[in-house]
Amino acid sequence: MADYQTVRAGAGARSAQIDKGLLAHMNKVYGTMSVGLVLTALAAWAIAGLAVTSTPSEYMLRSGEYLSPLGVAIFATPLKWVVMLAPLAMVFLFGAALNRISAAGAQLYFYVYAALVGVSLSSIFLVFTGVSIVQTFLITAIAFASLSLWGYTTKKDISGWGAFLIMGLVGLIIASIVNIFLGSPAVHFAISVIGVLIFAGLTAYDTQRIKTDYIQHAQAMDEEWLGKSAIMGALNLYLDFINLFIFLLQFLGNRE
């Protein structure tokens, strides 16, 4: 009887340790993601501010202002393709490099990536009003927090969503590319609706997956793996947030 109670107490202590570690792990994931979002917002705001001037130039905006030389370089030359595609390239490189760099290196890589995304997103300040961007960001934050909380607390196994959501994401990318040539407002609207639904689902799915991965590997307590896992989890949730924000902005943003 005493041995049984000892084993039971040991199991309870181990479970409590895992729960405590999981909380710390999730706090690191959300904290890293939040720093990334702040860097993105600051970079986007700073670049947009430097890109616009009241000095007359060849490129006048609909707001009556003009693009500065920096704005012309970023938005009106082939450099815009570098600005647009660099974050995408970094995402693919991050997955390949994760096993070769330290947890600290992975965190620095993520922060550089978040800043580059901000540079890429700076053009939204030239298209939408600042007030509508802030409002959409707050709405996205509330929706994201609710979906992520549900994914963390639900007892339902939603791991089966993964394949369906990834297939939907691939279809969304293909439809977006096709609509570049079609220019159909109806297709654009459908893409925006489907995009919101897909990234809402991915937010809950990724949150549960981060939690499940930690619990499955908590026995080993590999600090290096846990550190990299937190950065990767932060990246996944960061991408969910950014894409959810972009698609919601298509509905809620007021154009200049």
C-alpha positions in Angstrom: 0.0 0.0 0.0 2.8 2.3 0.9 4.6 1.6 -2.4 1.4 2.3 -4.3 1.0 5.7 -2.5 4.6 6.5 -3.2 4.2 5.7 -6.9 1.0 7.7 -7.0 2.6 10.7 -5.3 5.5 10.5 -7.7 3.2 10.5 -10.7 1.3 13.4 -9.3 4.5 15.4 -8.8 5.6 14.6 -12.3 2.3 15.7 -13.7 2.5 18.9 -11.8 6.0 19.5 -13.1 4.9 18.9 -16.7 2.0 21.3 -16.2 4.3 24.0 -14.8 6.7 23.5 -17.6 3.9 23.6 -20.2 2.8 27.0 -18.8 6.3 28.3 -19.0 6.7 27.0 -22.6 3.5 28.5 -23.8 4.4 31.9 -22.1 7.7 31.8 -24.1 5.9 31.0 -27.3 3.4 33.9 -26.9 6.1 36.2 -25.6 8.4 35.6 -28.6 5.4 35.9 -31.0 4.4 39.2 -29.4 7.9 40.7 -29.7 7.8 39.6 -33.4 4.5 41.4 -33.9 5.8 44.6 -32.2 8.9 44.5 -34.5 6.7 44.0 -37.5 4.4 46.9 -36.6 7.3 49.3 -35.9 9.1 48.4 -39.1 6.0 48.8 -41.2 5.1 52.2 -39.5 8.7 53.5 -39.8 9.1 52.5 -43.5 5.7 53.9 -44.4 6.6 57.2 -42.7 9.9 57.4 -44.6 8.3 56.4 -47.9 5.8 59.3 -48.0 6.7 63.0 -48.4 4.9 66.2 -49.2 7.6 67.1 -51.8 6.2 66.7 -55.3 7.6 63.8 -57.2 6.7 61.6 -60.1 4.6 59.3 -57.9 1.6 60.9 -56.3 -0.6 58.9 -53.9 -4.3 59.1 -53.8 -4.0 60.9 -50.5 -2.4 63.8 -52.3 1.0 63.0 -50.9 4.0 61.7 -52.8 6.5 58.9 -52.6 9.9 59.8 -51.3 13.1 58.5 -53.0 13.0 55.6 -50.5 9.3 55.0 -51.2 10.0 54.9 -55.0 12.9 52.5 -54.4 10.8 50.1 -52.4 7.4 50.4 -54.1 8.1 51.5 -57.7 11.2 49.6 -58.7 12.1 45.9 -59.0 13.3 46.1 -55.4 9.7 45.7 -54.4 9.9 42.0 -55.5 12.9 41.5 -53.2 11.0 43.1 -50.3 7.9 41.0 -51.0 9.7 37.7 -51.5 12.5 37.9 -48.9 10.2 37.0 -46.0 8.9 34.0 -47.9 12.4 32.8 -48.7 13.4 33.2 -45.0 10.5 31.0 -43.9 11.7 28.1 -46.0 15.3 28.6 -45.0 14.3 28.7 -41.3 12.9 25.2 -41.4 16.1 23.9 -43.1 18.5 25.8 -40.8 16.7 25.1 -37.5 18.6 21.9 -36.7 22.0 23.6 -37.4 21.6 26.7 -35.3 21.2 27.3 -31.6 18.0 28.3 -29.9 19.4 31.8 -29.4 20.3 31.9 -33.1 16.8 30.7 -34.1 15.3 33.5 -31.9 17.4 36.2 -33.6 16.5 34.7 -37.0 12.8 35.0 -36.1 13.2 38.6 -35.0 15.0 39.6 -38.3 12.3 37.8 -40.2 9.5 39.7 -38.3 11.2 43.0 -39.1 11.4 42.1 -42.8 7.7 41.2 -42.8 7.1 44.7 -41.4 9.0 46.2 -44.3 7.0 44.1 -46.8 3.7 45.1 -45.1 4.5 48.8 -45.0 2.5 49.3 -48.2 -0.8 48.8 -46.4 -0.3 52.3 -44.9 -0.3 53.7 -48.4 -3.6 51.9 -49.2 -5.6 51.9 -46.0 -6.3 54.6 -43.4 -4.2 54.3 -40.2 -7.4 54.2 -38.0 -8.8 51.2 -39.9 -5.4 49.4 -39.7 -5.3 49.9 -35.9 -9.0 48.8 -35.6 -8.4 45.7 -37.7 -5.3 44.9 -35.7 -7.3 45.0 -32.4 -10.1 42.9 -33.9 -7.5 40.4 -35.1 -5.9 40.3 -31.7 -9.2 39.6 -30.0 -10.1 36.9 -32.5 -6.7 35.3 -32.4 -6.7 35.2 -28.6 -10.1 33.6 -28.5 -9.2 31.0 -31.1 -5.8 30.2 -29.5 -7.4 29.9 -26.0 -10.0 27.5 -27.4 -7.3 25.4 -29.1 -5.3 25.2 -25.9 -8.2 24.3 -23.6 -10.5 22.1 -25.7 -10.5 18.4 -24.9 -11.4 17.7 -28.6 -8.6 16.3 -30.7 -8.4 18.6 -33.7 -5.2 17.1 -35.1 -7.2 15.8 -38.0 -7.8 19.4 -39.2 -4.1 19.7 -40.2 -4.3 18.0 -43.6 -7.6 19.6 -44.5 -6.3 23.1 -43.6 -3.0 22.7 -45.5 -4.9 21.5 -48.6 -7.1 24.6 -48.3 -4.1 26.8 -47.9 -2.5 25.4 -51.1 -5.7 25.9 -53.0 -5.9 29.5 -51.6 -2.4 30.3 -52.9 -3.2 28.9 -56.3 -6.5 30.8 -56.5 -4.6 34.0 -55.5 -2.1 33.6 -58.2 -4.7 32.9 -60.8 -6.7 36.0 -59.7 -3.7 38.2 -60.3 -4.4 37.7 -64.0 -8.2 37.5 -63.7 -8.6 40.6 -61.5 -12.0 39.4 -60.4 -13.6 41.2 -57.4 -15.8 38.2 -56.7 -12.9 35.8 -56.6 -11.0 38.3 -54.5 -13.9 38.4 -52.0 -14.1 34.6 -51.9 -10.4 34.3 -51.3 -10.6 36.7 -48.4 -13.5 34.8 -46.8 -11.8 31.5 -47.2 -8.5 32.9 -46.0 -10.1 34.1 -42.7 -11.6 30.7 -42.1 -8.4 28.8 -42.9 -6.2 30.9 -40.6 -8.8 30.9 -37.9 -8.7 27.1 -38.0 -4.9 27.1 -38.2 -4.7 29.3 -35.1 -6.6 26.7 -33.0 -4.8 23.8 -34.6 -1.3 25.1 -34.2 -2.0 26.0 -30.5 -3.1 22.5 -29.7 -0.1 21.1 -31.6 2.4 23.2 -29.7 0.8 21.9 -26.4 0.7 18.3 -27.6 4.3 18.4 -28.8 5.5 19.7 -25.5 3.7 17.1 -23.5 5.0 14.3 -25.7 8.7 15.5 -25.4 8.5 16.8 -21.8 9.9 13.5 -20.4 13.3 14.1 -22.1 13.5 17.7 -20.9 15.9 18.6 -23.7 16.4 22.3 -23.1 17.8 23.0 -26.5 14.9 21.2 -28.2 12.4 23.0 -26.0 14.0 26.4 -26.9 13.8 25.7 -30.6 10.3 24.3 -30.3 9.1 27.5 -28.6 10.6 29.6 -31.5 9.0 27.4 -34.1 5.7 27.5 -32.3 6.0 31.3 -32.1 6.7 31.5 -35.8 3.6 29.3 -36.7 1.3 31.4 -34.5 2.9 34.6 -35.8 2.1 33.6 -39.4 -1.4 32.7 -38.4 -1.9 36.1 -36.8 -0.4 38.1 -39.7 -2.4 36.3 -42.4 -5.6 36.5 -40.4 -4.9 40.3 -40.1 -4.3 40.7 -43.8 -7.5 38.9 -44.8 -9.6 40.7 -42.3 -8.1 44.0 -43.5 -9.7 43.3 -46.9 -13.1 43.5 -45.3 -12.6 46.1 -42.5 -10.0 48.4 -43.9 -11.0 51.8 -45.2 -9.0 52.7 -48.3 -7.3 56.1 -48.6 
